[in-house]
Amino acid sequence: MLGRRFAPRIRGLKKQRIYRIDKEKEYGSLTPLIDRWDRTIHLDWICEQWDRMGQFYASLESGHVTASTVLKRLASYSGINHFYRANRELGRVFKTVFILKFMSDPLVRKRVRRGLLKDEEVNGLARQVAYGKHGTITARDLQAQTNTASCLTLIMSCIIYWQSKEINRVILECDPDGAEVDLSLLEHISPVGWENIILYGEYVLNRDLIE
């Protein structure tokens, strides 16, 4: 609804449901998965609430309401609420399209896995940096929690920036052709991974010992 696409790696994909729009259409090999009565999208529910849904998500995009407020509001509705049903049906459309693309397109699966690995690297770096109090936020008020999270983000950004500069410095100072280094492999090197800090430290130590 906001022009963004959420592409997660869905756990237990084989247990997920997909849905159809047209009861009369033949879906081939997918028919056994969607031939039940509860696997049909109610487009009329979506069309009926479309204007209201547009206003609702426009408020979210403009910042008039927060994401947490939106989720609380949707969660407070019952299954018979028309607005809730319309959002649920639209979500099923997005989910079905994504699952079908994920299952049929190797490039989509590759992008999803790459994004997941990046998230895991960021989380791993955060765990290594936030070693005090086992990485838990113990502050009770929101402002203190926000300060802690902001400080962690700032430190991580500094580390990533430093590693990026170090990678660039090494490339500029060395002779890739003479060392037979394939620069095309750089796209597989991430300045986010906390293990790069350890590897770089070992490299500096070994270099000093050799010198």
N, C-alpha and C positions, 0 to 999 in steps of 0.2 A: 504493500500500500504506500510505502514511502520511497519506493524506487531502489530499495536495497534487497539483496538476496542473501538469505541465511543458508549456508551450506555445511551442515554438521555431518559428522560420521555417526550415523544412527546405530545405537547398540541393539543387537538382536533384530537385524534388518529382516530376516526371514519371518519374523513374527508380526511385522508391521502390516497394517491394512492399507490397501489402495482402493480407490473409488472410481466409479464410472459416472458419466453424465447422461448418456443416452441408453435407455433400457433396450431399445430395439436394435441397436448397433451390434455387429458381431466383432468381438475383440480378439478373436483368434486364440492363441495359447494362453492369453490372460483371462479368458472367460471363467475358468474354475475359481479364480481368485476374487472375482467381482460379481458373480451371478446371484449372490444372496440379496435379499430385499433391502438390507441395511447398508449396502455398498453403493448406493446411488446418491449423487449430489442433488440437493434441492436448490436449483438455481433460482426458483421463485422467491425463496427466503432471502437470498443474497440481493436480488433486484429490489425487493421490497424495502430493505434497510440500507440500500447503497448510499443514498444522500447522507443519511445519519452517520454511516461508517466513515464517509469522506470527511465530514466535519470532526468526527471523533479523532481520527488519525492526523488531521491537519492541526488540531490543537496540540497533539504530541510533538509534531514536527516543529511548530512555532515556539514551543517551550511554555505554553500556557499551563500544561499539566506535565507531571513527571511520569516516567515509565512505571514506577512503583504504584502511583495512583491509578494508572490505566489498568494494570494487572489486578489490583485490589478491586477495582470497579467491575471488571469482567468476571472475576472469581466470585463476586457477591451475587451474580445473577444465577438463576436456576436454569435447568435444561429446557424449560418451557418458555423462557423469555425470548422474544423474537429477535432482539438485538444480539443476544448471546448465540442463538442458533445460527444467525447469519454469519457471524464471525467464525464459528466453528466450521461451518460448511466451506467458507472461503479458505480457512486453514487447511482443510482436507484437500482442496484443489491444489494448493501450493505444495503440500506434502507429497501428494501422488505424483505430480510433475517431477519433483526433485528425485523421488525414489526411482522412477522410470529412467530418468537421465543418468542417475548414479549407476544403475544396473547395466545400462546399454552403452555408455560412453566411457572408455578408458581414460580420456583426458580429464573428465569431471572427477573421476575417482583419484587421479593423480593430484589434481588441484586441492581436493579435500584433504588428502593425506599430507600434502605439503603444508597446508594451513594448520592442520592439527599438530604437526611436528614443530612448527614455529611457536604455537601456543605452549606446547610442552617445554620448549626451550626457555621461553620467557618465565614460565612457572618455576622451572628448575633453577633459573638464575635468581628469582625472587626468594626461593627457599634457602639458597646458599648465602644470600646477602642478609636476609632477615633471620640471623642466627640467635639474636637476643630473645630470651623468653620463649625459645623454641619456635620462633616465627609467629606467635599468636599475638593478636591485638587485645590487650587487656583493658584499654581505656573504656570508660562507661559512656561518656557523652559523645555525641556525633562529631563535634568539632575536633576533639582530641583524636578520634579514630581517623578523621579525614586528614589531620596533620601527619599521623603515622604513615598512612597510605601514600600521601603526597611525597613525604621524605623518601620512602622506599622507591617510588617511581623516579624521583630525581636521581638517586644513587644509581639505579639501573640504567638510566639514560646516560649518565656520565660514563659508566663502564662500557656500554655499547658504543658510545662515541669514541672512547679511547681505543677500543679494539679495532674499530673501523679505520682510525688513523694509523694504527700500527700495521694493519694489513696493507694499507696503501703505501706506507713508508717502506716496508719490506719489498714490495713490488717495484718501487721506484729505485731503490738502492741496489737490488740484485740484478743479475743478468739472466732473465728467464730463458733466452735462447741458448746461452752458454751452459746453463744448468739443466737444459732440456726439460724445462717446466712448462706444462701445458696450461696456459692461462685460461682456457675454456673451462677448466675445473673450478675457477673462482666462483661460478654461479652456485656451486654446491657448498661453499664455505659461508657460514653465518657468523656475524660478530655478536650474536645474541647468546650462543651457548656458553654456559659458565665453565665448561670443561676447557674452552679455549684459553682461559686465564691460567689454568694449571699447565697446559701444554706450553704456553708461552713462557711461563716461569721456568719450566724445565729446560726450554731452549736457551734462555738467558744464562741459567746456571751452567749448562754444558758448554756453552760458548766461552764463558769466563774461565772455566776449568781448562779448556783446550788452549786458550790464549796464555 
